[in-house]
Amino acid sequence: MMTSLLLSELLVLHQGSLPSLDWMRTLAMIPSFLVGYFRKSLMLSVLTGVIVMACLRLMS
């Protein structure tokens, strides 16, 4: 279930070609995944992802 949700958010579908990765969301997912794996806290993982995504959007 989580894999399908992650892939649907990370992949960008294009008409007539292969899907590509949304790099900004992929970069935000990596620290979020690491926090969730090591800290075992879903709330902390989501908060990390939101903060990293906000920082990435501010920089771009």
Chimera marker file (.cmm) of the C-alpha trace (Angstrom):
<marker_set name="trace">
<marker id="1" x="0.000" y="0.000" z="0.000" r="1" g="1" b="0" radius="0.5"/>
<marker id="2" x="2.729" y="2.465" z="0.961" r="1" g="1" b="0" radius="0.5"/>
<marker id="3" x="4.760" y="1.547" z="-2.122" r="1" g="1" b="0" radius="0.5"/>
<marker id="4" x="1.888" y="2.395" z="-4.455" r="1" g="1" b="0" radius="0.5"/>
<marker id="5" x="1.369" y="5.736" z="-2.697" r="1" g="1" b="0" radius="0.5"/>
<marker id="6" x="5.061" y="6.576" z="-2.891" r="1" g="1" b="0" radius="0.5"/>
<marker id="7" x="5.413" y="5.616" z="-6.547" r="1" g="1" b="0" radius="0.5"/>
<marker id="8" x="2.331" y="7.566" z="-7.569" r="1" g="1" b="0" radius="0.5"/>
<marker id="9" x="3.831" y="10.699" z="-5.998" r="1" g="1" b="0" radius="0.5"/>
<marker id="10" x="7.388" y="10.193" z="-7.237" r="1" g="1" b="0" radius="0.5"/>
<marker id="11" x="6.680" y="9.302" z="-10.862" r="1" g="1" b="0" radius="0.5"/>
<marker id="12" x="5.579" y="11.858" z="-13.429" r="1" g="1" b="0" radius="0.5"/>
<marker id="13" x="3.678" y="10.332" z="-16.335" r="1" g="1" b="0" radius="0.5"/>
<marker id="14" x="4.247" y="11.666" z="-19.851" r="1" g="1" b="0" radius="0.5"/>
<marker id="15" x="2.048" y="11.040" z="-22.864" r="1" g="1" b="0" radius="0.5"/>
<marker id="16" x="3.761" y="8.590" z="-25.228" r="1" g="1" b="0" radius="0.5"/>
<marker id="17" x="6.991" y="8.155" z="-23.227" r="1" g="1" b="0" radius="0.5"/>
<marker id="18" x="8.337" y="6.510" z="-20.108" r="1" g="1" b="0" radius="0.5"/>
<marker id="19" x="7.591" y="7.985" z="-16.675" r="1" g="1" b="0" radius="0.5"/>
<marker id="20" x="10.264" y="10.090" z="-15.016" r="1" g="1" b="0" radius="0.5"/>
<marker id="21" x="11.119" y="10.828" z="-11.399" r="1" g="1" b="0" radius="0.5"/>
<marker id="22" x="10.112" y="14.067" z="-9.719" r="1" g="1" b="0" radius="0.5"/>
<marker id="23" x="13.555" y="14.902" z="-8.326" r="1" g="1" b="0" radius="0.5"/>
<marker id="24" x="12.374" y="17.420" z="-5.748" r="1" g="1" b="0" radius="0.5"/>
<marker id="25" x="10.014" y="14.913" z="-4.126" r="1" g="1" b="0" radius="0.5"/>
<marker id="26" x="12.630" y="12.184" z="-4.359" r="1" g="1" b="0" radius="0.5"/>
<marker id="27" x="15.161" y="14.382" z="-2.527" r="1" g="1" b="0" radius="0.5"/>
<marker id="28" x="12.579" y="15.149" z="0.158" r="1" g="1" b="0" radius="0.5"/>
<marker id="29" x="11.746" y="11.453" z="0.527" r="1" g="1" b="0" radius="0.5"/>
<marker id="30" x="15.301" y="10.349" z="1.346" r="1" g="1" b="0" radius="0.5"/>
<marker id="31" x="15.712" y="12.151" z="4.715" r="1" g="1" b="0" radius="0.5"/>
<marker id="32" x="12.099" y="11.371" z="5.576" r="1" g="1" b="0" radius="0.5"/>
<marker id="33" x="12.682" y="7.671" z="4.934" r="1" g="1" b="0" radius="0.5"/>
<marker id="34" x="15.882" y="7.673" z="6.983" r="1" g="1" b="0" radius="0.5"/>
<marker id="35" x="14.211" y="9.398" z="9.942" r="1" g="1" b="0" radius="0.5"/>
<marker id="36" x="11.304" y="6.951" z="9.783" r="1" g="1" b="0" radius="0.5"/>
<marker id="37" x="13.608" y="3.943" z="9.571" r="1" g="1" b="0" radius="0.5"/>
<marker id="38" x="15.924" y="4.891" z="12.412" r="1" g="1" b="0" radius="0.5"/>
<marker id="39" x="13.499" y="6.685" z="14.750" r="1" g="1" b="0" radius="0.5"/>
<marker id="40" x="10.412" y="4.522" z="14.059" r="1" g="1" b="0" radius="0.5"/>
<marker id="41" x="8.172" y="7.588" z="14.257" r="1" g="1" b="0" radius="0.5"/>
<marker id="42" x="5.641" y="8.237" z="11.502" r="1" g="1" b="0" radius="0.5"/>
<marker id="43" x="4.895" y="11.769" z="12.728" r="1" g="1" b="0" radius="0.5"/>
<marker id="44" x="8.574" y="12.722" z="12.816" r="1" g="1" b="0" radius="0.5"/>
<marker id="45" x="9.055" y="11.215" z="9.369" r="1" g="1" b="0" radius="0.5"/>
<marker id="46" x="6.170" y="13.215" z="7.879" r="1" g="1" b="0" radius="0.5"/>
<marker id="47" x="7.339" y="16.394" z="9.599" r="1" g="1" b="0" radius="0.5"/>
<marker id="48" x="10.842" y="15.886" z="8.220" r="1" g="1" b="0" radius="0.5"/>
<marker id="49" x="9.465" y="15.417" z="4.710" r="1" g="1" b="0" radius="0.5"/>
<marker id="50" x="7.338" y="18.562" z="4.937" r="1" g="1" b="0" radius="0.5"/>
<marker id="51" x="10.234" y="20.670" z="6.216" r="1" g="1" b="0" radius="0.5"/>
<marker id="52" x="12.685" y="19.364" z="3.607" r="1" g="1" b="0" radius="0.5"/>
<marker id="53" x="10.129" y="19.906" z="0.814" r="1" g="1" b="0" radius="0.5"/>
<marker id="54" x="9.488" y="23.478" z="2.016" r="1" g="1" b="0" radius="0.5"/>
<marker id="55" x="13.222" y="24.196" z="2.056" r="1" g="1" b="0" radius="0.5"/>
<marker id="56" x="13.663" y="22.758" z="-1.440" r="1" g="1" b="0" radius="0.5"/>
<marker id="57" x="10.798" y="24.869" z="-2.780" r="1" g="1" b="0" radius="0.5"/>
<marker id="58" x="12.279" y="27.991" z="-1.210" r="1" g="1" b="0" radius="0.5"/>
<marker id="59" x="15.656" y="27.313" z="-2.839" r="1" g="1" b="0" radius="0.5"/>
<marker id="60" x="14.240" y="26.724" z="-6.326" r="1" g="1" b="0" radius="0.5"/>
<link id1="1" id2="2" r="1" g="1" b="0" radius="0.2"/>
<link id1="2" id2="3" r="1" g="1" b="0" radius="0.2"/>
<link id1="3" id2="4" r="1" g="1" b="0" radius="0.2"/>
<link id1="4" id2="5" r="1" g="1" b="0" radius="0.2"/>
<link id1="5" id2="6" r="1" g="1" b="0" radius="0.2"/>
<link id1="6" id2="7" r="1" g="1" b="0" radius="0.2"/>
<link id1="7" id2="8" r="1" g="1" b="0" radius="0.2"/>
<link id1="8" id2="9" r="1" g="1" b="0" radius="0.2"/>
<link id1="9" id2="10" r="1" g="1" b="0" radius="0.2"/>
<link id1="10" id2="11" r="1" g="1" b="0" radius="0.2"/>
<link id1="11" id2="12" r="1" g="1" b="0" radius="0.2"/>
<link id1="12" id2="13" r="1" g="1" b="0" radius="0.2"/>
<link id1="13" id2="14" r="1" g="1" b="0" radius="0.2"/>
<link id1="14" id2="15" r="1" g="1" b="0" radius="0.2"/>
<link id1="15" id2="16" r="1" g="1" b="0" radius="0.2"/>
<link id1="16" id2="17" r="1" g="1" b="0" radius="0.2"/>
<link id1="17" id2="18" r="1" g="1" b="0" radius="0.2"/>
<link id1="18" id2="19" r="1" g="1" b="0" radius="0.2"/>
<link id1="19" id2="20" r="1" g="1" b="0" radius="0.2"/>
<link id1="20" id2="21" r="1" g="1" b="0" radius="0.2"/>
<link id1="21" id2="22" r="1" g="1" b="0" radius="0.2"/>
<link id1="22" id2="23" r="1" g="1" b="0" radius="0.2"/>
<link id1="23" id2="24" r="1" g="1" b="0" radius="0.2"/>
<link id1="24" id2="25" r="1" g="1" b="0" radius="0.2"/>
<link id1="25" id2="26" r="1" g="1" b="0" radius="0.2"/>
<link id1="26" id2="27" r="1" g="1" b="0" radius="0.2"/>
<link id1="27" id2="28" r="1" g="1" b="0" radius="0.2"/>
<link id1="28" id2="29" r="1" g="1" b="0" radius="0.2"/>
<link id1="29" id2="30" r="1" g="1" b="0" radius="0.2"/>
<link id1="30" id2="31" r="1" g="1" b="0" radius="0.2"/>
<link id1="31" id2="32" r="1" g="1" b="0" radius="0.2"/>
<link id1="32" id2="33" r="1" g="1" b="0" radius="0.2"/>
<link id1="33" id2="34" r="1" g="1" b="0" radius="0.2"/>
<link id1="34" id2="35" r="1" g="1" b="0" radius="0.2"/>
<link id1="35" id2="36" r="1" g="1" b="0" radius="0.2"/>
<link id1="36" id2="37" r="1" g="1" b="0" radius="0.2"/>
<link id1="37" id2="38" r="1" g="1" b="0" radius="0.2"/>
<link id1="38" id2="39" r="1" g="1" b="0" radius="0.2"/>
<link id1="39" id2="40" r="1" g="1" b="0" radius="0.2"/>
<link id1="40" id2="41" r="1" g="1" b="0" radius="0.2"/>
<link id1="41" id2="42" r="1" g="1" b="0" radius="0.2"/>
<link id1="42" id2="43" r="1" g="1" b="0" radius="0.2"/>
<link id1="43" id2="44" r="1" g="1" b="0" radius="0.2"/>
<link id1="44" id2="45" r="1" g="1" b="0" radius="0.2"/>
<link id1="45" id2="46" r="1" g="1" b="0" radius="0.2"/>
<link id1="46" id2="47" r="1" g="1" b="0" radius="0.2"/>
<link id1="47" id2="48" r="1" g="1" b="0" radius="0.2"/>
<link id1="48" id2="49" r="1" g="1" b="0" radius="0.2"/>
<link id1="49" id2="50" r="1" g="1" b="0" radius="0.2"/>
<link id1="50" id2="51" r="1" g="1" b="0" radius="0.2"/>
<link id1="51" id2="52" r="1" g="1" b="0" radius="0.2"/>
<link id1="52" id2="53" r="1" g="1" b="0" radius="0.2"/>
<link id1="53" id2="54" r="1" g="1" b="0" radius="0.2"/>
<link id1="54" id2="55" r="1" g="1" b="0" radius="0.2"/>
<link id1="55" id2="56" r="1" g="1" b="0" radius="0.2"/>
<link id1="56" id2="57" r="1" g="1" b="0" radius="0.2"/>
<link id1="57" id2="58" r="1" g="1" b="0" radius="0.2"/>
<link id1="58" id2="59" r="1" g="1" b="0" radius="0.2"/>
<link id1="59" id2="60" r="1" g="1" b="0" radius="0.2"/>
</marker_set>
